[in-house]
Amino acid sequence: MLRINDILDRVQPYLSPTELEMIEKAYIFSASVHQGQIRLSGEPYLTHPMEVCGILADMKLDAATLVTGLLHDTVEDTLATQEQIEEAFGKEVAFLVDGLTKISKITLGNQEERQAENFRKMILAMSSDIRILLVRLADRIHNMRTLEFQTPDRQLYISKETLELYAPLANRLGINWMKMELEDLSFRYLDFEAYNELAKRVVKKQKKREEYAEEVRGIIRQEMERFGIRGEVEGRAKHFYSIYMKMKEQHIDFDEVYDLTAFRIILDSDKDKDCYEALSMVHALWTPVPGRFKDYIAMPKANHYQSLHTTVIGPYGERVEIQIRTRPMHNWAEEGIAAHWRYKEGGSFSPDDNQIKKLRDLLDAQQEIKNPREFMSNLKVALFPEEVYVFTPNGDVRSFPKGATPIDFAYSIHTDIGNQCIGAKANRSIVPLKYQLRNGDRVEIITQAGHHPSKDWLKYVVTTRAMAKIRNWVKTEERKKSVALGRDLLEKEFKKHHLKFGQISKSSEMQVLFKELHTESLDDLLAFVGYGRVSPKHVVHHFLPEEEVKKEEPVDKTRKKGPETEPIGVSLAGIDDIMVRFGKCCDPIPGDEIVGYISRGRGITVHTDNCIHVPDMDAERLVNVQWDVREKREYPVQMKIVCHDSKGILADISTAISSLDVNIYHAEINTAPDGQATCHFGVNVNNLKQFNKISAAIRKLRGVISVERIWRS
Ligand code: MN
């Protein structure tokens, strides 16, 4: 069992005494809270955080990371709290431990393979500090090393998750040894037979392979000396999983896998061109196999891996794979991102500029890095800053641009779910529709059949899909209403001339009109009229003899009576159907003389006949409308009362208003020095008659000078 002194010995060369003390303190804390807990292996639970810390120590990571390794399971699995950790070890460690507690909850479950990439991204996104992920990987390595104590079911489940989530993450961070170990361990549990068979055969050939490898290494070393190329040659057995994958992908048998050993030439130089020189040396020595050369120096892998790979026909006609790289390339290939968190000998960070650049690209960080030290200490790097990952109720992961809301989420599931969405839950609590989704949220949408989207939603969505769906719905809805309105307007206009629109709309004459308006269908024409693009008059003139058209008087906007057309009822029950709205400028109430105005795409706006805006309106778009009140409804109206500022008069006025069962929604009183008061009241009335009744009642009051209705403007 690993002891705390072993760990301290390992890190003592590069950590300060204060940091060593903190690690000891974390050890004592972890030991006390994990006290009494036992692992499945029968060992004390403490062995696990100790081993994890040991792995991190071997990677030469900083003190906060090592402390986090010791504490990583305390909040999740013991009575220790986040607050205790912060108090004892500070904000930085508390932040890292909290991150680990959170990502430990992301499990692959029984998800299909296609979901794995989303889960990987979610883990990356939630590892707002890369050290969280490094501890998580070390945690997984130790759990895999001790997987034999789990039940067969758990073994399969954890191995699958490791192979699909954690090995690729280690690869993405460029930590090759972790990737290989995680793959081999998972492979062993997922397909024990294949693993065992492979292991047996590799061992059987081992002695022969080793002799052969020694021979190849010797030849290369000799040749390097001859050409004055400085560096070392390695020959390592490939890891089982990569051999297995090769057999599977190329459909070959074990005996056909020749290159069980990967040879590496690691140059002392740090110049790319020296790699190509070494390559030509190798190709001069042995014949290259066509199509097997790969230049990862000119075109590095996504995780910044660089090397030249070639396969040649080596001694005894056997295929030999050779990789050529410089020392810095090699360090990156082996340790990847972890190399940047390590202390160099002498206790200081000294990553070179090139490595910093790689790291920055890798993390896709947008921020300006002023100096390496600052970068190292300021580790809150968002790996995918522009995306959030959330769960569906089934446990699927979906990604959205930052700022996305439950509405975006709803539309990503299905258009109907988006259209009928009335509310949402995140992690089981109700959230508003404009709530911004956060990483790891479990989102649920509440729908109601028959519910419709609203134009306002456009303010809260960020995905193009949701935007397009909402716009489309609004457009379709407006068109539907405009078609109905257009039909209504035309029927009235035709009736005025004793013509039947229904009949005429089917006549061939109609085609001529369609052509003129560049439309093809009657619905288009109706929508044009409903949108106010074509006036009903224009349409009807098409079907009238010329004399009659001339006879028609131009619209007189200053008229006191409405035009002599059959009025359209402003039916309240049917408000939605013909898109009627009331002018905010003049607050029409039933009983007022009114006029309708076709506003583009928004149906008819009703104004009072004497509204100050009417004279400026396009006469072609004015229509006659008439009240058709089937349902009692309240309309706002404003009144101005001038009275003497005598005691009790305001009470009298409000009593008069209230006694008629009318509600005052606004009141404002200004008293002038001469003792006169001007009161503005906003009241809700059913109609003009009721308003007049109130006015009359107020006028009768003692001290009241005048009562009048006013308009906002
Ligand atoms: Mn753990």
Residues whose N, C-alpha, C, O or C-beta is under 5 A from the ligand:
A	BS01	MN	D73 D139
